[in-house]
Amino acid sequence: MHSFSRRLTAGSIGTLFAVCALSPAWAQSSAPQTERLAYSMMIGGLHVGDAVVDLSQDEDDYQTGLKVSARGIAKALREFRADLSSQGGFTTDGAVPLPLPASFKRDWSGAEIEASMIMTYDPVTRVTTKQERYVSRETGEEMTRDELPWVKNDSKREREAEAKRQVPDDAKVGTLDPMAAFIAARHQVMAQGATQAPVKFRVPVYDGQRRYDIVGTTTAARSVTINDKTYNVITVNTTLVPVAGFSEKGEERMRQSRGKILFTADDRFIPVQVTIENEYMSGVMNLTADCKITPEACTPAQQQAAAN
């Protein structure tokens, strides 16, 4: 079960969860934009989690957040919650406004551990600084990474190999956190006119532990039906290219991962479905509610009632 938790925090947050953080505001729009969207998470046809995405963005600044809770059989097997947030501004150079993150926070809790991480960015050098802590839910005491259950269960050889997989400081410069990275990718897509022709993009990411690139391509707009509702969508297909901070197996798993995001081909460009496939799972996130229309759909009480 510890190995499952490890893959859930490192893999799912880095791919399935972060994908939904992509900004729904048009790149060329200068009008302030806010979104609050609810999603259900499915693995193998089972409802395993709920997610709520928040975004506030104008031409100068952005704030975005993602809250995830385990539901159904997943909650019965392993309690899990995650809360991610990113904020910053935009560059003023070039035709496409790209995000300049100021901070990225990632908090998560499981049955045994609570963890928090914050990354900050120097406004001039863009050097990234990270602070991370782990706390035992049983004792309330802070833990080192070596004391985490899944690390303690690793062999000495595995622990020594992990210690050597540090991301060099120069590899972090100029990178984006996972949430800001998808804002950047989406701005590039829309600036190049994805509704008319395929678009390719590549964005550098550092998530606090690993350095990788998000590489994506788009397809032409088409009509799809999801949960009996029809949308006109643009498909964004993504792969993750490992750069630093990976074990040999971790690098292989990331190269095998594939993502597909369906965005509404309109002024809001809302993600209505996210699919992630890798060695361990095939997961789908479907939009269940626009909380600007039905605010109660994003309240914890309503989500809990829907899960029971």
ROPAVO-586346 format. One line per field, with one value per atom (N, C-alpha, C): residue number from 1; x, y, z. Coordinates in steps of 0.02 Angstrom, whole numbers, always signed. Layout:
N
guvex = (NUM ...);
xx = (X ...);
yy = (Y ...);
zz = (Z ...);
end
This chain:
308
guvex = (1 1 1 2 2 2 3 3 3 4 4 4 5 5 5 6 6 6 7 7 7 8 8 8 9 9 9 10 10 10 11 11 11 12 12 12 13 13 13 14 14 14 15 15 15 16 16 16 17 17 17 18 18 18 19 19 19 20 20 20 21 21 21 22 22 22 23 23 23 24 24 24 25 25 25 26 26 26 27 27 27 28 28 28 29 29 29 30 30 30 31 31 31 32 32 32 33 33 33 34 34 34 35 35 35 36 36 36 37 37 37 38 38 38 39 39 39 40 40 40 41 41 41 42 42 42 43 43 43 44 44 44 45 45 45 46 46 46 47 47 47 48 48 48 49 49 49 50 50 50 51 51 51 52 52 52 53 53 53 54 54 54 55 55 55 56 56 56 57 57 57 58 58 58 59 59 59 60 60 60 61 61 61 62 62 62 63 63 63 64 64 64 65 65 65 66 66 66 67 67 67 68 68 68 69 69 69 70 70 70 71 71 71 72 72 72 73 73 73 74 74 74 75 75 75 76 76 76 77 77 77 78 78 78 79 79 79 80 80 80 81 81 81 82 82 82 83 83 83 84 84 84 85 85 85 86 86 86 87 87 87 88 88 88 89 89 89 90 90 90 91 91 91 92 92 92 93 93 93 94 94 94 95 95 95 96 96 96 97 97 97 98 98 98 99 99 99 100 100 100 101 101 101 102 102 102 103 103 103 104 104 104 105 105 105 106 106 106 107 107 107 108 108 108 109 109 109 110 110 110 111 111 111 112 112 112 113 113 113 114 114 114 115 115 115 116 116 116 117 117 117 118 118 118 119 119 119 120 120 120 121 121 121 122 122 122 123 123 123 124 124 124 125 125 125 126 126 126 127 127 127 128 128 128 129 129 129 130 130 130 131 131 131 132 132 132 133 133 133 134 134 134 135 135 135 136 136 136 137 137 137 138 138 138 139 139 139 140 140 140 141 141 141 142 142 142 143 143 143 144 144 144 145 145 145 146 146 146 147 147 147 148 148 148 149 149 149 150 150 150 151 151 151 152 152 152 153 153 153 154 154 154 155 155 155 156 156 156 157 157 157 158 158 158 159 159 159 160 160 160 161 161 161 162 162 162 163 163 163 164 164 164 165 165 165 166 166 166 167 167 167 168 168 168 169 169 169 170 170 170 171 171 171 172 172 172 173 173 173 174 174 174 175 175 175 176 176 176 177 177 177 178 178 178 179 179 179 180 180 180 181 181 181 182 182 182 183 183 183 184 184 184 185 185 185 186 186 186 187 187 187 188 188 188 189 189 189 190 190 190 191 191 191 192 192 192 193 193 193 194 194 194 195 195 195 196 196 196 197 197 197 198 198 198 199 199 199 200 200 200 201 201 201 202 202 202 203 203 203 204 204 204 205 205 205 206 206 206 207 207 207 208 208 208 209 209 209 210 210 210 211 211 211 212 212 212 213 213 213 214 214 214 215 215 215 216 216 216 217 217 217 218 218 218 219 219 219 220 220 220 221 221 221 222 222 222 223 223 223 224 224 224 225 225 225 226 226 226 227 227 227 228 228 228 229 229 229 230 230 230 231 231 231 232 232 232 233 233 233 234 234 234 235 235 235 236 236 236 237 237 237 238 238 238 239 239 239 240 240 240 241 241 241 242 242 242 243 243 243 244 244 244 245 245 245 246 246 246 247 247 247 248 248 248 249 249 249 250 250 250 251 251 251 252 252 252 253 253 253 254 254 254 255 255 255 256 256 256 257 257 257 258 258 258 259 259 259 260 260 260 261 261 261 262 262 262 263 263 263 264 264 264 265 265 265 266 266 266 267 267 267 268 268 268 269 269 269 270 270 270 271 271 271 272 272 272 273 273 273 274 274 274 275 275 275 276 276 276 277 277 277 278 278 278 279 279 279 280 280 280 281 281 281 282 282 282 283 283 283 284 284 284 285 285 285 286 286 286 287 287 287 288 288 288 289 289 289 290 290 290 291 291 291 292 292 292 293 293 293 294 294 294 295 295 295 296 296 296 297 297 297 298 298 298 299 299 299 300 300 300 301 301 301 302 302 302 303 303 303 304 304 304 305 305 305 306 306 306 307 307 307 308 308 308);
xx = (+41 +0 +43 +102 +146 +169 +183 +205 +149 +86 +29 +26 +35 +33 +88 +146 +202 +187 +159 +142 +85 +39 -17 +6 +50 +72 +118 +166 +214 +186 +151 +127 +62 +11 -55 -56 -26 -26 +13 +68 +109 +79 +30 +0 -75 -112 -185 -212 -187 -214 -192 -129 -103 -132 -151 -179 -239 -281 -342 -328 -266 -251 -239 -242 -230 -282 -257 -300 -356 -419 -474 -483 -439 -448 -412 -443 -412 -348 -296 -230 -233 -272 -274 -321 -362 -412 -380 -397 -372 -423 -483 -536 -521 -534 -526 -569 -544 -580 -575 -631 -632 -670 -646 -678 -677 -729 -731 -766 -730 -753 -745 -795 -793 -785 -745 -731 -738 -757 -755 -695 -663 -604 -622 -609 -626 -564 -557 -504 -537 -531 -561 -636 -668 -740 -765 -720 -739 -726 -772 -765 -715 -656 -604 -587 -613 -597 -637 -636 -667 -614 -621 -574 -612 -587 -614 -557 -566 -516 -541 -498 -512 -462 -486 -440 -464 -416 -428 -371 -387 -334 -355 -307 -315 -251 -242 -184 -119 -122 -62 -44 -95 -82 -127 -107 -149 -144 -197 -199 -240 -214 -251 -242 -294 -292 -326 -307 -336 -342 -403 -415 -439 -410 -427 -442 -494 -511 -526 -501 -517 -590 -621 -691 -699 -755 -773 -722 -705 -661 -591 -570 -503 -498 -551 -550 -551 -586 -588 -519 -481 -415 -361 -367 -315 -342 -348 -370 -319 -344 -298 -332 -297 -318 -258 -270 -216 -243 -200 -217 -157 -166 -112 -133 -85 -100 -38 -49 +5 -17 +30 +15 +76 +63 +117 +90 +135 +116 +131 +137 +151 +208 +243 +294 +261 +296 +270 +306 +356 +392 +362 +364 +340 +266 +245 +175 +130 +158 +119 +136 +88 +103 +114 +172 +189 +194 +174 +173 +243 +249 +308 +286 +292 +267 +304 +267 +296 +302 +251 +253 +209 +226 +187 +185 +124 +115 +81 +105 +74 +70 +9 -4 -42 -24 -63 -62 -112 -115 -144 -115 -139 -157 -162 -182 -129 -65 -11 +30 +30 +76 +39 +60 +42 +105 +101 +160 +143 +191 +182 +246 +239 +296 +278 +326 +317 +380 +370 +425 +415 +468 +467 +519 +508 +550 +580 +646 +677 +653 +627 +598 +648 +712 +764 +799 +826 +865 +823 +760 +715 +740 +787 +810 +754 +745 +692 +717 +679 +694 +637 +653 +602 +607 +550 +545 +493 +511 +466 +469 +411 +410 +359 +372 +328 +313 +250 +229 +190 +206 +169 +101 +48 -19 -31 +7 -1 +30 +91 +127 +128 +114 +118 +189 +237 +307 +330 +376 +403 +449 +449 +489 +537 +593 +638 +614 +638 +618 +640 +697 +721 +677 +636 +592 +524 +510 +446 +440 +380 +373 +398 +380 +399 +474 +507 +580 +616 +590 +621 +618 +566 +559 +603 +632 +678 +743 +777 +841 +893 +949 +1003 +1026 +1029 +1050 +1001 +936 +885 +889 +900 +905 +966 +1022 +1083 +1073 +1038 +1026 +981 +930 +886 +923 +969 +1006 +1048 +1067 +1107 +1065 +998 +955 +930 +973 +954 +953 +907 +903 +953 +1001 +1049 +1015 +1044 +1014 +1006 +1055 +1050 +994 +972 +917 +850 +847 +784 +770 +822 +814 +772 +724 +682 +627 +617 +563 +500 +445 +380 +356 +315 +283 +230 +204 +157 +95 +68 +7 +22 +76 +95 +116 +144 +165 +106 +50 -8 -40 -34 -56 -14 +52 +97 +83 +72 +58 -6 -57 -121 -117 -78 -70 -35 +14 +48 +1 -41 -89 -137 -167 -217 -187 -126 -94 -79 -70 -53 -115 -174 -235 -251 -258 -270 -336 -382 -447 -441 -387 -380 -328 -274 -220 -188 -155 -120 -65 -57 -7 +37 +103 +148 +178 +192 +223 +266 +311 +355 +368 +355 +361 +405 +455 +498 +466 +469 +435 +484 +480 +511 +457 +442 +387 +409 +473 +499 +540 +533 +571 +601 +566 +588 +585 +628 +631 +612 +559 +536 +506 +494 +461 +393 +344 +279 +280 +268 +267 +197 +170 +101 +87 +34 +9 -67 -96 -169 -197 -262 -298 -354 -383 -436 -498 -539 -600 -647 -683 -731 -785 -838 -894 -889 -898 -898 -956 -977 -1029 -1000 -1005 -980 -1036 -1052 -1107 -1171 -1187 -1249 -1250 -1194 -1190 -1140 -1160 -1118 -1078 -1013 -968 -931 -913 -866 -798 -749 -687 -625 -571 -504 -467 -433 -396 -323 -296 -225 -195 -150 -115 -48 -32 +30 +72 +137 +185 +230 +261 +307 +377 +426 +494 +538 +565 +606 +673 +695 +759 +807 +784 +827 +785 +816 +783 +746 +758 +721 +765 +735 +766 +758 +793 +787 +716 +684 +615 +567 +580 +537 +540 +599 +606 +568 +572 +537 +461 +437 +365 +340 +379 +358 +356 +404 +406 +346 +321 +264 +197 +196 +133 +107 +42 +10 -50 -60 -118 -158 -223 -267 -317 -320 -365 -411 -476 -526 -549 -537 -556 -613 -660 -713 -684 -704 -679 -720 -717 -753 -710 -739 -700 -674 -704 -682 -628 -629 -579 -574 -631 -635 -618 -576 -563 -624 -652 -711 -695 -638 -617 -540 -512 -440 -428 -387 -371 -296 -275 -204 -195 -146 -130 -56 -41 +28 +29 +87 +95 +47 +28 -11 -85 -105 -176 -196 -261 -293 -347 -336 -381 -416 -478 -517 -546 -542 -576 -628 -690 -744 -771 -785 -817 -887 -903 -969 -1011 -978 -1017 -975 -1008 -981 -1009 -968 -993 -1011 -999 -1027 -1102 -1124 -1195 -1228 -1193 -1219 -1166 -1163 -1111 -1109 -1167 -1169 -1131 -1119 -1084 -1012 -984 -914 -905 -959 -953 -935 -895 -877 -936 -989 -1048 -1082 -1086 -1118 -1077 -1011 -967 -971 -975 -980 -1045 -1100 -1165 -1166 -1132 -1130 -1089 -1040 -997 -1030 -1078 -1109 -1166);
yy = (-60 +0 +63 +60 +118 +134 +81 +94 +125 +105 +137 +211 +228 +299 +338 +307 +341 +358 +309 +322 +372 +371 +417 +488 +502 +570 +595 +555 +577 +576 +522 +514 +549 +536 +564 +639 +667 +739 +771 +739 +768 +763 +720 +712 +723 +675 +679 +741 +758 +816 +881 +886 +949 +966 +917 +930 +976 +966 +1006 +1078 +1094 +1162 +1209 +1183 +1225 +1280 +1341 +1400 +1400 +1413 +1417 +1486 +1535 +1602 +1609 +1643 +1651 +1691 +1669 +1701 +1774 +1790 +1859 +1903 +1875 +1914 +1953 +2017 +2058 +2064 +2039 +2043 +1994 +2013 +1967 +1904 +1848 +1785 +1743 +1717 +1672 +1609 +1553 +1489 +1447 +1407 +1357 +1297 +1242 +1183 +1121 +1076 +1014 +954 +905 +846 +783 +729 +663 +625 +586 +547 +474 +442 +372 +332 +273 +226 +157 +127 +62 +63 +119 +125 +139 +145 +159 +232 +262 +330 +330 +359 +356 +424 +479 +544 +599 +657 +718 +773 +818 +874 +938 +993 +1060 +1105 +1138 +1184 +1256 +1299 +1371 +1410 +1463 +1506 +1578 +1623 +1695 +1724 +1757 +1780 +1844 +1891 +1948 +1957 +2014 +2022 +2028 +2040 +2051 +1992 +1959 +1909 +1848 +1794 +1734 +1702 +1669 +1626 +1564 +1506 +1446 +1394 +1354 +1304 +1240 +1186 +1120 +1082 +1060 +1020 +951 +899 +830 +790 +749 +705 +636 +584 +516 +502 +460 +441 +366 +339 +271 +220 +172 +118 +143 +196 +223 +250 +283 +310 +253 +199 +141 +109 +109 +79 +126 +190 +236 +307 +336 +406 +450 +499 +543 +608 +664 +730 +768 +812 +854 +923 +973 +1043 +1076 +1097 +1129 +1200 +1246 +1315 +1346 +1392 +1427 +1499 +1545 +1615 +1649 +1702 +1739 +1791 +1814 +1863 +1837 +1883 +1864 +1906 +1878 +1916 +1968 +2021 +2074 +2075 +2032 +2028 +1975 +1986 +1937 +1941 +1904 +1906 +1865 +1815 +1771 +1784 +1804 +1814 +1746 +1738 +1676 +1688 +1639 +1649 +1654 +1697 +1701 +1684 +1621 +1601 +1636 +1654 +1681 +1627 +1583 +1529 +1471 +1412 +1351 +1312 +1294 +1256 +1189 +1137 +1071 +1039 +1030 +996 +932 +878 +817 +780 +740 +699 +631 +581 +512 +486 +421 +390 +401 +406 +408 +472 +507 +563 +625 +683 +747 +779 +807 +835 +903 +948 +1014 +1035 +1070 +1096 +1164 +1210 +1274 +1289 +1310 +1333 +1407 +1445 +1516 +1530 +1585 +1601 +1670 +1676 +1741 +1782 +1843 +1882 +1904 +1904 +1926 +1867 +1822 +1767 +1707 +1703 +1647 +1583 +1588 +1530 +1506 +1441 +1411 +1390 +1407 +1385 +1343 +1286 +1239 +1227 +1225 +1204 +1149 +1094 +1036 +1006 +982 +950 +893 +842 +785 +778 +763 +756 +690 +653 +592 +610 +583 +597 +561 +510 +473 +510 +536 +567 +643 +672 +744 +769 +724 +743 +749 +796 +804 +746 +726 +670 +693 +658 +668 +624 +638 +597 +525 +513 +445 +406 +441 +407 +390 +413 +397 +322 +294 +221 +191 +223 +194 +201 +251 +258 +209 +200 +152 +81 +66 -1 -13 +40 +32 -1 -33 -62 -7 -22 +27 +51 +6 +24 +73 +61 +106 +175 +178 +242 +281 +246 +279 +305 +267 +288 +350 +351 +409 +472 +464 +522 +554 +514 +540 +572 +564 +589 +660 +702 +771 +810 +857 +899 +957 +965 +1019 +1087 +1135 +1202 +1234 +1225 +1258 +1229 +1166 +1136 +1163 +1197 +1224 +1294 +1329 +1399 +1401 +1446 +1453 +1403 +1362 +1312 +1340 +1304 +1322 +1266 +1284 +1232 +1198 +1139 +1103 +1143 +1184 +1221 +1279 +1316 +1371 +1345 +1284 +1255 +1244 +1223 +1212 +1277 +1329 +1395 +1416 +1406 +1425 +1385 +1320 +1279 +1300 +1314 +1333 +1401 +1448 +1512 +1503 +1459 +1446 +1415 +1368 +1335 +1386 +1428 +1473 +1529 +1551 +1604 +1581 +1515 +1488 +1466 +1477 +1462 +1389 +1356 +1283 +1264 +1310 +1292 +1281 +1307 +1301 +1248 +1240 +1195 +1164 +1106 +1074 +1120 +1119 +1159 +1113 +1127 +1090 +1137 +1111 +1152 +1108 +1141 +1107 +1155 +1132 +1176 +1142 +1177 +1148 +1152 +1098 +1094 +1069 +1099 +1072 +1070 +1010 +1002 +998 +1014 +1010 +948 +899 +837 +815 +828 +804 +860 +854 +902 +865 +890 +858 +910 +891 +934 +905 +950 +931 +946 +896 +903 +887 +930 +920 +938 +910 +927 +930 +967 +974 +943 +929 +906 +955 +951 +997 +988 +1040 +1038 +984 +951 +899 +896 +860 +854 +788 +790 +729 +732 +673 +669 +636 +670 +645 +649 +592 +589 +621 +603 +625 +699 +733 +803 +811 +849 +857 +922 +916 +973 +977 +1037 +1047 +1058 +1013 +1014 +1015 +1039 +1032 +982 +934 +883 +903 +901 +912 +847 +817 +756 +773 +745 +762 +701 +711 +663 +700 +664 +692 +665 +710 +691 +703 +650 +659 +691 +736 +771 +755 +761 +749 +731 +694 +677 +611 +569 +506 +445 +393 +328 +300 +246 +215 +192 +162 +140 +199 +250 +309 +344 +347 +378 +338 +272 +230 +238 +241 +250 +316 +369 +434 +435 +404 +403 +364 +316 +276 +310 +362 +396 +437 +437 +475 +512 +573 +612 +639 +646 +676 +720 +784 +832 +860 +859 +887 +954 +1008 +1075 +1100 +1135 +1165 +1216 +1212 +1257 +1321 +1357 +1420 +1470 +1526 +1578 +1557 +1508 +1488 +1434 +1391 +1337 +1295 +1271 +1232 +1159 +1128 +1056 +1017 +976 +937 +864 +841 +772 +768 +732 +720 +645 +618 +546 +538 +497 +482 +406 +383 +312 +302 +255 +235 +162 +140 +70 +47 +93 +74 +88 +133 +150 +181 +179 +218 +258 +323 +365 +417 +433 +483 +532 +597 +649 +681 +682 +712 +773 +826 +885 +866 +881 +866 +928 +985 +1046 +1108 +1159 +1227 +1262 +1276 +1300 +1374 +1407 +1474 +1469 +1412 +1400 +1364 +1313 +1275 +1276 +1330 +1337 +1280 +1252 +1200 +1137 +1129 +1069 +1066 +1123 +1125 +1128 +1122 +1122 +1053 +1047 +982 +938 +968 +930 +899 +936 +910 +855 +863 +810 +747 +754 +696 +660 +698 +668 +630 +658 +625 +561 +559 +500 +442 +458 +405 +370);
zz = (+0 +0 +0 +33 +32 -38 -78 -146 -187 -172 -206 -189 -125 -104 -138 -144 -175 -247 -284 -354 -359 -310 -311 -304 -255 -243 -298 -318 -368 -438 -454 -523 -536 -494 -508 -503 -451 -444 -501 -519 -572 -641 -650 -716 -715 -686 -689 -656 -595 -560 -593 -609 -636 -704 -742 -808 -804 -753 -747 -727 -710 -689 -748 -808 -866 -871 -884 -880 -930 -909 -956 -988 -974 -1002 -1068 -1116 -1182 -1176 -1211 -1207 -1228 -1278 -1303 -1263 -1219 -1183 -1126 -1120 -1066 -1010 -1020 -970 -913 -851 -795 -805 -784 -794 -731 -710 -652 -671 -646 -658 -594 -585 -531 -559 -565 -601 -559 -562 -524 -571 -550 -591 -549 -582 -551 -580 -539 -560 -561 -618 -627 -645 -615 -633 -640 -698 -710 -702 -718 -712 -642 -594 -525 -507 -470 -447 -388 -399 -348 -318 -347 -319 -350 -316 -341 -342 -390 -396 -409 -381 -393 -415 -472 -499 -492 -466 -460 -500 -534 -571 -568 -557 -562 -602 -658 -703 -739 -745 -789 -828 -860 -904 -865 -799 -760 -714 -685 -633 -642 -610 -608 -539 -519 -460 -480 -465 -482 -427 -416 -363 -384 -351 -365 -300 -283 -224 -245 -217 -235 -172 -174 -118 -144 -108 -126 -111 -152 -143 -156 -136 -152 -127 -170 -150 -135 -169 -156 -84 -61 +8 +58 +41 +87 +94 +38 +39 +67 +50 +70 +70 +130 +135 +99 +62 +25 +9 +21 +0 -26 -73 -99 -114 -104 -115 -148 -211 -248 -266 -264 -284 -315 -361 -395 -407 -402 -417 -447 -484 -515 -564 -607 -657 -727 -774 -844 -871 -919 -954 -998 -1011 -1055 -1122 -1130 -1193 -1238 -1303 -1350 -1363 -1413 -1433 -1387 -1354 -1311 -1238 -1196 -1125 -1091 -1060 -1027 -952 -911 -838 -808 -759 -717 -646 -625 -559 -503 -451 -390 -336 -333 -284 -307 -282 -295 -230 -208 -146 -161 -127 -134 -65 -42 +22 +8 +43 +37 +103 +114 +175 +158 +190 +184 +253 +258 +322 +375 +356 +404 +403 +346 +335 +312 +336 +307 +280 +220 +188 +159 +160 +130 +96 +41 +4 -25 -24 -57 -96 -158 -201 -214 -209 -226 -279 -315 -373 -364 -372 -369 -429 -417 -473 -525 -508 -556 -588 -547 -573 -593 -569 -579 -546 -500 -462 -416 -411 -372 -303 -251 -183 -157 -126 -103 -28 +6 +75 +80 +114 +118 +187 +211 +276 +276 +317 +326 +400 +416 +486 +494 +547 +563 +592 +564 +589 +655 +669 +732 +791 +781 +836 +832 +773 +764 +757 +755 +751 +678 +667 +599 +583 +520 +497 +442 +438 +381 +324 +265 +207 +217 +248 +258 +306 +346 +394 +365 +304 +273 +261 +272 +268 +202 +146 +82 +68 +99 +91 +136 +198 +244 +216 +178 +151 +90 +62 +7 +31 -14 +3 +9 +40 +48 -21 -68 -136 -167 -157 -185 -152 -86 -52 -75 -84 -108 -179 -220 -289 -290 -246 -243 -221 -174 -149 -205 -254 -309 -364 -359 -412 -397 -373 -360 -425 -432 -491 -483 -529 -523 -523 -487 -482 -550 -594 -660 -702 -687 -724 -702 -645 -619 -646 -667 -689 -753 -754 -814 -819 -767 -768 -736 -745 -716 -671 -622 -583 -627 -607 -651 -671 -625 -641 -688 -674 -718 -787 -789 -852 -899 -872 -915 -937 -896 -918 -977 -972 -1026 -1090 -1082 -1141 -1175 -1134 -1163 -1199 -1172 -1205 -1273 -1275 -1339 -1389 -1365 -1410 -1441 -1399 -1424 -1467 -1450 -1489 -1560 -1569 -1635 -1674 -1646 -1683 -1689 -1632 -1632 -1663 -1669 -1699 -1774 -1805 -1877 -1897 -1859 -1879 -1818 -1826 -1770 -1742 -1677 -1642 -1600 -1598 -1556 -1504 -1444 -1392 -1347 -1310 -1262 -1204 -1142 -1084 -1031 -1003 -951 -882 -843 -779 -725 -666 -606 -552 -526 -479 -406 -392 -325 -313 -357 -351 -418 -472 -537 -589 -637 -693 -757 -791 -853 -899 -961 -1010 -1026 -1034 -1060 -1135 -1175 -1248 -1272 -1314 -1335 -1407 -1434 -1500 -1497 -1542 -1544 -1607 -1606 -1665 -1679 -1738 -1758 -1715 -1712 -1672 -1698 -1652 -1669 -1616 -1631 -1585 -1548 -1481 -1440 -1391 -1368 -1317 -1255 -1199 -1135 -1084 -1055 -1006 -1033 -1094 -1127 -1145 -1141 -1160 -1217 -1269 -1328 -1324 -1341 -1341 -1408 -1428 -1482 -1449 -1463 -1424 -1468 -1439 -1466 -1422 -1452 -1415 -1409 -1349 -1337 -1312 -1351 -1332 -1302 -1244 -1209 -1192 -1189 -1162 -1114 -1069 -1020 -1034 -1043 -1060 -999 -967 -908 -924 -879 -888 -830 -768 -710 -650 -602 -540 -541 -592 -600 -589 -561 -563 -633 -647 -713 -726 -675 -683 -688 -647 -649 -716 -745 -811 -863 -859 -907 -900 -837 -826 -854 -844 -869 -945 -977 -1050 -1078 -1039 -1062 -1050 -1009 -992 -1051 -1060 -1113 -1084 -1106 -1083 -1142 -1132 -1182 -1147 -1167 -1135 -1189 -1175 -1220 -1193 -1232 -1212 -1257 -1227 -1267 -1315 -1378 -1430 -1431 -1374 -1369 -1330 -1310 -1278 -1209 -1177 -1110 -1112 -1163 -1171 -1108 -1085 -1022 -1035 -994 -1001 -978 -1023 -1005 -992 -1016 -1003 -1006 -958 -955 -948 -992 -989 -981 -933 -922 -922 -960 -962 -947 -902 -890 -869 -843 -826 -772 -727 -669 -674 -718 -719 -784 -797 -849 -814 -807 -769 -812 -794 -831 -781 -798 -760 -805 -783 -822 -785 -822 -794 -771 -708 -682 -669 -658 -643 -655 -682 -685 -624 -575 -510 -512 -568 -577 -589 -616 -629 -571 -544 -486 -431 -392 -341 -290 -274 -224 -245 -310 -334 -312 -292 -271 -196 -158 -86 -61 -8 +18 +36 +64 +83 +24 -32 -91 -122 -122 -150 -109 -42 +0 -11 -19 -31 -98 -148 -213 -211 -166 -161 -124 -81 -39 -74);
end
